[in-house]
């Protein structure tokens, strides 16, 4: 064989093409975004999707709920953990055992279980909303279904019917009080258009909730696409975590996936009252560090400090919180602080 084979024009073209492709892929994954910085606290290693609440029956405390994996053979089961952030002690919530293997992944792996839990207070009790796959209680165990459950009763999942069929994830719950003082449990179902569902549970121990009411606000949005049973916009803006109530409106946080699974976040404001019109969006940003995969799964308001706490996971491996002043948040909307 000719010792100068590597000078073959065809091979040179192939090598150059591969090198350019790798370079473009790396550059696309290194887009530059504003980094939002603040005091940071690490919640744990090997956990992700943290969601904290600050009050229970008038007693200030912190509960941390997160996801985790139990691996048996070639099956992965997603579990919900209740973690005390001060001691680090972990308790796995005993969610239903009537599971079947979920959809297959590569190399014969399967997955099932309760995923992406969000904790919130409703009627003085801590509740969770989550996505579950491989559950016999859903219409199709191979598709993600949204469920509701009390933290004190994790074995009793209440199935939430969606307006559209298909995979359901990341519904964002918030409690709305009517003019008559009635507390209603609402969820943001999609962002563009902004669709809000009333999923208030009864005082009976039901197994399924069909939304009592749907609020829709399209605003200037156009070009709706339905994908995976949810509304998606051409801008790619998607829901992330429950909103918090501020003096300027409900403050939410959402996410977008850019090239090479580069996750970024943004804040948005929507009206206090139905139909909950979107007021404005903030600039996009990373949280604390420019990690490629970040996901903010919780947010709470610290009224006394005029701050919000962001709860987020990094690379599906570690959980963190970061405090951001409200004045800095408003600046991202180009709104003058009072």
Legacy VTK file of the C-alpha trace (Angstrom):
# vtk DataFile Version 3.0
C-alpha trace
ASCII
DATASET POLYDATA
POINTS 338 float
0.000 0.000 0.000
1.220 3.472 -0.822
2.649 5.052 2.350
1.172 8.393 1.244
-2.440 7.087 1.318
-3.421 9.875 3.700
-2.839 12.405 0.880
-5.718 10.891 -1.095
-7.993 13.863 -2.042
-11.154 11.937 -1.129
-9.852 11.117 2.353
-8.752 14.714 2.848
-12.265 15.936 1.988
-13.801 13.426 4.421
-11.427 14.408 7.240
-12.111 18.109 6.682
-15.876 17.526 6.592
-15.792 15.552 9.843
-13.605 18.183 11.536
-15.869 21.042 10.404
-18.991 19.146 11.525
-17.553 18.550 14.995
-16.478 22.184 15.257
-19.919 23.443 14.225
-21.607 21.074 16.697
-19.411 22.323 19.535
-19.885 25.969 18.620
-23.670 25.553 18.408
-23.655 24.104 21.906
-21.659 27.015 23.293
-24.068 29.867 22.663
-23.580 32.807 24.987
-26.387 33.724 27.391
-26.734 36.093 30.306
-25.906 34.375 33.610
-28.128 35.186 36.585
-26.078 35.057 39.802
-26.933 35.094 43.507
-26.248 33.323 46.819
-26.283 29.583 46.133
-26.936 26.506 48.258
-26.374 22.914 47.208
-29.160 20.487 48.078
-27.552 17.212 47.141
-25.680 15.025 44.695
-27.375 12.359 42.603
-30.802 14.028 42.872
-32.558 16.429 40.583
-35.760 18.446 40.078
-35.933 20.033 43.550
-39.191 21.628 44.691
-39.420 23.370 48.065
-42.281 24.915 50.024
-41.960 27.162 53.044
-45.110 26.859 55.119
-47.181 24.116 56.615
-50.050 24.925 58.980
-48.414 28.223 59.934
-45.081 26.680 60.917
-42.135 27.825 58.825
-40.131 24.890 57.557
-38.584 23.581 54.354
-39.548 20.439 52.512
-37.492 19.298 49.560
-38.926 16.916 47.027
-36.863 15.504 44.206
-36.539 12.734 41.699
-34.239 9.751 41.878
-33.693 6.441 40.117
-33.790 2.840 41.298
-32.099 0.512 38.812
-32.993 -3.182 38.675
-31.389 -5.132 35.862
-32.175 -3.162 32.729
-35.146 -1.349 34.243
-35.044 2.136 35.762
-37.784 3.217 38.159
-38.179 6.920 38.872
-39.003 7.588 42.522
-39.996 10.599 44.624
-37.803 11.491 47.598
-38.626 13.765 50.515
-35.376 15.276 51.724
-34.721 17.457 54.748
-32.297 20.081 53.381
-30.883 20.813 56.854
-29.980 17.221 57.779
-29.809 15.655 54.328
-31.968 12.720 55.465
-33.897 11.104 52.651
-37.259 9.366 52.642
-38.614 7.671 49.517
-42.358 8.236 49.215
-44.254 4.985 48.750
-46.001 5.718 45.455
-48.201 2.982 43.858
-46.656 -0.359 43.037
-49.106 -1.208 40.220
-46.518 -0.319 37.599
-45.526 -2.028 34.370
-42.347 -1.455 32.351
-42.623 1.795 30.442
-41.391 2.436 26.909
-38.135 0.836 25.874
-34.939 2.823 25.532
-31.750 1.823 23.742
-30.056 -1.503 24.513
-33.274 -2.965 25.972
-33.612 -0.533 28.918
-37.105 0.327 30.196
-38.344 2.983 32.617
-41.413 3.628 34.760
-42.433 5.577 37.846
-43.381 9.050 39.091
-41.303 11.829 37.529
-40.818 15.597 37.755
-42.763 16.204 40.974
-43.735 19.757 41.969
-44.707 20.462 45.576
-47.235 23.130 46.610
-49.592 23.985 49.464
-53.347 23.614 49.021
-55.969 23.721 51.781
-53.170 23.747 54.375
-51.717 20.452 53.101
-48.604 19.786 50.998
-49.503 18.280 47.608
-47.565 17.144 44.575
-48.315 17.214 40.896
-46.205 14.911 38.752
-45.895 13.004 35.503
-46.105 9.203 35.702
-45.229 6.530 33.151
-45.792 2.784 33.316
-48.816 3.213 35.616
-51.769 0.854 35.171
-54.149 3.605 36.303
-53.553 5.617 33.116
-55.236 5.072 29.748
-51.888 4.116 28.221
-49.039 3.098 30.577
-46.543 3.764 27.762
-47.367 7.491 27.736
-46.666 10.105 30.442
-49.837 10.980 32.379
-50.264 13.833 34.885
-51.269 12.907 38.449
-51.995 14.681 41.722
-51.394 13.356 45.237
-51.078 14.471 48.834
-47.614 14.086 50.336
-49.330 12.284 53.237
-50.957 9.836 50.756
-48.382 9.177 48.020
-49.941 5.797 47.243
-53.185 7.386 46.065
-52.626 8.962 42.658
-55.416 11.087 41.182
-55.298 10.973 37.390
-55.657 14.348 35.641
-57.397 14.283 32.296
-55.724 16.447 29.647
-57.513 18.493 26.983
-55.445 16.738 24.310
-54.108 13.160 24.158
-50.426 12.292 24.282
-47.435 12.812 26.547
-48.113 15.227 29.427
-45.380 16.927 31.478
-44.544 20.071 33.474
-48.011 21.384 34.317
-47.493 24.386 36.628
-49.930 24.582 39.607
-51.008 27.706 41.490
-53.796 28.506 43.960
-56.308 31.150 42.908
-58.723 32.694 45.431
-62.048 33.877 43.984
-63.920 37.003 45.042
-66.000 34.769 47.296
-62.924 33.482 49.121
-63.024 30.039 47.473
-59.594 28.464 46.869
-59.276 26.889 43.428
-56.362 24.749 42.290
-55.341 25.836 38.793
-52.542 24.679 36.487
-50.836 26.271 33.542
-51.228 23.705 30.774
-49.396 25.593 28.039
-47.645 28.928 27.652
-48.288 29.948 24.050
-51.239 30.170 23.929
-51.619 30.554 27.702
-54.023 27.793 28.711
-54.999 27.429 32.385
-57.082 24.526 33.749
-59.117 24.298 36.948
-58.291 20.922 38.526
-59.584 21.599 42.059
-60.010 18.246 43.843
-63.200 17.569 45.766
-63.221 16.694 49.439
-64.030 13.127 48.440
-61.281 10.633 47.666
-61.607 10.633 43.873
-59.409 8.715 41.428
-59.709 11.012 38.413
-60.269 14.728 37.804
-61.643 16.167 34.582
-60.801 19.902 34.414
-63.759 21.923 35.668
-62.920 24.917 33.494
-60.410 26.052 30.893
-59.110 29.613 30.457
-57.393 30.523 27.184
-55.615 33.726 26.205
-54.019 33.877 22.763
-52.945 37.524 22.786
-50.868 38.254 19.682
-49.780 34.621 19.435
-50.377 32.774 16.199
-49.220 29.586 14.559
-50.263 27.043 17.185
-48.818 23.596 16.790
-50.008 20.575 18.767
-47.193 18.219 19.663
-47.105 15.488 22.324
-50.629 16.415 23.378
-49.709 19.967 24.334
-49.635 23.367 22.704
-46.184 24.404 21.571
-45.335 27.724 19.992
-42.937 28.381 17.160
-40.773 30.245 19.700
-40.252 27.038 21.717
-41.251 28.608 25.055
-42.344 25.916 27.522
-43.499 25.654 31.117
-41.073 24.782 33.889
-42.238 25.349 37.484
-45.175 26.758 39.507
-45.606 30.569 39.400
-45.555 32.858 42.451
-47.820 35.819 43.195
-46.123 39.244 43.243
-47.449 42.801 43.422
-47.144 43.078 39.639
-48.871 39.850 38.681
-48.193 36.136 38.678
-44.479 35.580 38.042
-43.576 32.405 36.200
-40.376 30.898 34.873
-40.149 28.894 31.665
-37.478 27.305 29.499
-36.329 26.886 25.922
-33.989 24.340 24.383
-31.460 25.835 22.005
-28.945 23.965 19.871
-27.310 20.851 21.302
-29.853 20.636 24.178
-28.674 23.935 25.596
-31.355 24.857 28.161
-32.051 28.510 28.978
-34.711 30.092 31.190
-36.837 33.230 31.111
-39.336 34.891 33.438
-42.829 35.909 32.419
-45.702 37.816 34.023
-49.412 37.111 33.679
-52.566 38.768 35.000
-53.968 38.090 38.489
-57.451 37.362 37.143
-58.947 35.103 34.451
-58.283 34.591 31.615
-54.714 35.127 32.942
-53.291 36.996 29.947
-49.512 37.019 29.513
-48.190 40.536 30.221
-44.541 40.225 29.142
-41.430 38.036 28.919
-37.954 38.694 30.270
-34.580 38.199 28.645
-33.286 34.615 28.515
-30.643 33.541 31.003
-28.619 30.769 32.620
-28.705 30.239 36.394
-25.446 30.833 38.272
-23.218 28.907 35.839
-23.333 28.409 32.049
-24.004 24.649 32.356
-25.578 23.251 29.203
-28.363 21.305 30.973
-30.202 23.225 33.687
-33.831 22.882 34.695
-35.619 25.123 37.194
-38.288 22.929 38.804
-39.296 25.212 41.673
-39.560 28.837 42.698
-40.761 30.533 45.865
-41.151 34.112 47.008
-39.245 35.424 50.022
-41.425 38.449 50.754
-39.445 39.830 53.702
-36.209 39.864 51.713
-37.892 40.914 48.452
-36.227 37.960 46.749
-37.219 34.832 44.903
-35.549 31.476 45.365
-34.932 29.392 42.249
-34.688 25.627 42.747
-33.003 23.809 39.896
-31.106 20.727 38.800
-27.870 20.571 36.805
-27.122 17.753 34.365
-29.700 15.497 36.094
-27.111 14.955 38.813
-27.197 17.704 41.445
-29.766 20.066 42.985
-29.279 23.712 43.917
-31.056 26.875 45.051
-30.170 30.458 44.147
-31.654 33.667 45.586
-32.360 36.554 43.196
-33.632 39.998 44.229
-36.976 41.025 42.760
-35.436 44.308 41.621
-33.025 42.329 39.428
-35.924 40.269 38.073
-37.891 43.389 37.094
-34.844 44.817 35.329
-34.868 41.766 33.059
-38.320 42.854 31.895
-37.039 46.410 31.328
-39.548 47.496 33.985
-38.528 50.327 36.272
-38.447 49.288 39.919
-40.703 51.248 42.254
LINES 1 339
338 0 1 2 3 4 5 6 7 8 9 10 11 12 13 14 15 16 17 18 19 20 21 22 23 24 25 26 27 28 29 30 31 32 33 34 35 36 37 38 39 40 41 42 43 44 45 46 47 48 49 50 51 52 53 54 55 56 57 58 59 60 61 62 63 64 65 66 67 68 69 70 71 72 73 74 75 76 77 78 79 80 81 82 83 84 85 86 87 88 89 90 91 92 93 94 95 96 97 98 99 100 101 102 103 104 105 106 107 108 109 110 111 112 113 114 115 116 117 118 119 120 121 122 123 124 125 126 127 128 129 130 131 132 133 134 135 136 137 138 139 140 141 142 143 144 145 146 147 148 149 150 151 152 153 154 155 156 157 158 159 160 161 162 163 164 165 166 167 168 169 170 171 172 173 174 175 176 177 178 179 180 181 182 183 184 185 186 187 188 189 190 191 192 193 194 195 196 197 198 199 200 201 202 203 204 205 206 207 208 209 210 211 212 213 214 215 216 217 218 219 220 221 222 223 224 225 226 227 228 229 230 231 232 233 234 235 236 237 238 239 240 241 242 243 244 245 246 247 248 249 250 251 252 253 254 255 256 257 258 259 260 261 262 263 264 265 266 267 268 269 270 271 272 273 274 275 276 277 278 279 280 281 282 283 284 285 286 287 288 289 290 291 292 293 294 295 296 297 298 299 300 301 302 303 304 305 306 307 308 309 310 311 312 313 314 315 316 317 318 319 320 321 322 323 324 325 326 327 328 329 330 331 332 333 334 335 336 337
